[in-house]
């Protein structure tokens, strides 16, 4: 019986594909994403193992859609198994070797819905961080004019509105007219 395991290392612009069949490496080649899609379109069902990274969920979903048994494996496990230097071809071979270990636990990955929800949550976290950073920046800029922000006096909004009207720096603000 022929059991084919394909170890896939997903780099930024290329995809390294190591094909392992009958206890032997058959090929370890570099492909473009479009060539890899053509490879996945192969009607023969394969066990394809991806090292977990930013794009691995997308490629796992593609492989499953095209009828393959796709799995994700921990990057830490691959780095522990990998021999020699860190190259794309050694990583792809390390993915195959790690997948062949007994009692290996694969990572479940995310569904498209989970990826969408995670994207929304990350964007929200970014907005909250930016809002906090902007508030802190304005607070420190106001301190340069000896204007203090106090939650008792309406917080940042209370600190900004009235004092700008009273601010006397000796500098004339340009009103836009010449």
BELQUISUL-V362411 format. One record per backbone hydrogen bond with DSSP energy under -0.5 kcal/mol. NH is the residue of the N-H (numbers start at 0). CO is the residue of the C=O. E is the energy in kcal/mol with one decimal. If there is no record, write none. Layout:
# BELQUISUL-V362411
NH_CO_E + NH_CO_E
This chain:
# BELQUISUL-V362411
2_0_-0.7 + 3_1_-0.6 + 4_2_-0.5 + 4_19_-2.7 + 5_46_-3.0 + 6_4_-0.5 + 6_17_-2.7 + 7_5_-0.5 + 7_48_-2.8 + 8_6_-0.5 + 8_15_-2.6 + 9_7_-0.6 + 10_8_-0.9 + 10_13_-1.9 + 14_30_-3.1 + 15_8_-2.5 + 16_14_-0.5 + 16_28_-3.4 + 17_6_-2.9 + 17_15_-0.5 + 18_16_-0.6 + 18_26_-2.7 + 19_4_-2.9 + 19_17_-0.6 + 20_18_-0.5 + 20_23_-2.6 + 21_2_-0.7 + 23_20_-0.9 + 25_18_-3.0 + 25_23_-0.7 + 26_18_-1.3 + 28_16_-2.2 + 30_14_-2.9 + 35_31_-2.4 + 36_32_-2.0 + 37_33_-1.8 + 38_34_-2.1 + 39_35_-2.6 + 40_36_-1.5 + 41_38_-1.3 + 46_3_-1.8 + 47_45_-0.8 + 47_68_-2.5 + 48_5_-3.3 + 48_46_-0.5 + 49_47_-0.5 + 49_70_-2.9 + 50_7_-1.4 + 51_72_-2.9 + 55_52_-0.7 + 58_54_-1.9 + 59_55_-2.4 + 60_56_-2.3 + 61_57_-2.1 + 62_58_-2.5 + 63_59_-2.4 + 64_60_-2.4 + 65_61_-1.7 + 66_63_-1.8 + 67_62_-2.5 + 68_45_-2.6 + 69_67_-1.0 + 70_47_-2.5 + 71_106_-0.9 + 72_49_-2.5 + 77_73_-1.8 + 78_74_-2.3 + 79_75_-1.6 + 80_76_-1.6 + 81_77_-2.8 + 86_84_-1.1 + 90_86_-2.5 + 91_87_-2.4 + 92_88_-2.1 + 93_89_-2.5 + 94_90_-2.2 + 95_91_-1.7 + 96_92_-2.6 + 97_93_-2.7 + 98_94_-2.1 + 99_95_-1.3 + 100_97_-1.1 + 103_100_-0.8 + 105_103_-0.6 + 106_71_-2.4 + 114_110_-2.3 + 115_111_-2.4 + 116_112_-2.4 + 117_113_-2.5 + 118_114_-2.2 + 119_115_-2.2 + 120_116_-2.4 + 121_117_-2.5 + 122_118_-2.3 + 123_119_-2.3 + 124_120_-2.6 + 125_121_-2.2 + 126_122_-2.3 + 127_123_-2.5 + 128_124_-2.4 + 129_125_-2.6 + 130_126_-2.6 + 131_127_-2.4 + 132_128_-2.8 + 133_129_-2.6 + 134_130_-2.3 + 135_131_-2.5 + 136_132_-2.3 + 137_133_-2.6 + 138_134_-2.4 + 139_135_-2.3 + 140_136_-2.2 + 141_137_-2.6 + 142_138_-1.8 + 143_139_-1.0 + 144_141_-1.5 + 145_142_-1.7 + 146_141_-2.4 + 147_145_-0.6 + 149_147_-0.5 + 152_149_-0.9 + 153_150_-1.0 + 154_149_-2.0 + 156_153_-0.6 + 157_153_-1.3 + 158_154_-1.7 + 159_155_-1.9 + 160_156_-2.0 + 161_157_-0.6 + 163_159_-1.1 + 164_160_-0.6 + 164_161_-1.2 + 165_161_-1.1 + 166_162_-1.8 + 168_166_-0.6 + 172_170_-0.6
